[in-house]
């Protein structure tokens, strides 16, 4: 019996834009850092990202709502 989870990857869905890749990497690194410091709510995450100057794609600071929307967008 195979209990492995099947993942699929469609290369047509991948965004190879270097600006988008840099943004996603910065956001991911920032989230890892803030979570590692103990953040456990959206408010904590938004405050933490803002404190280390990780902005949204438009260069704006995060709010709980904007972070939630962005995490949903990226969770494809």
Order of alpha helices (4+ residues) and beta strands (2+ residues): alpha-alpha-alpha
